[in-house]
């Protein structure tokens, strides 16, 4: 039976879309379902959905690629060919090395400049990672946490560097599958590490924010090498 399409205002459509993005099992590239399917899933009209998509795009939560679809997060750099070329020359260990070089300084800047709303969103992301029912959901919220920290620098160039790094990261083949367990274990190392990073940012402790981000990424690197 077809889903009944509700007549709702644009704000409600945007709220439904936000709820969908918070819980949806999206592909690894963050691509949303086609508009027709998404409208039926949310129970909204196509016009209301398009306005909701535009609203979230303006907020930096979504970006669109003509002919390919709509994706979560902000638009990566437009030089897609350059990103692909970099990814072809790189590997997961190089990506982690770049993250260790860049992201501690991003965390340091975030500790100086984060707004209360951004800190609250970081804490929401930390909670969502620990509650994630699958590795894919964990990774989506982990990515959102790190990007929110980038946004909190209030520095568009640093955020652009982070987006470029993440664009390469998405292109690199990691060569491993998580098969057991199906979700992060309760004692997963990232949970406490994320909390310490966000606590340091919330307390404007620049040195601790950078140190905990570096320790976290080095821990990720060790697990990657051991896998």
Helices and strands as residue ranges (DSSP letters): H 10-23, H 35-42, H 46-58, E 62-65, E 69-72, H 80-89, H 92-113, H 116-131, H 135-151, H 156-171, H 189-202, H 206-226
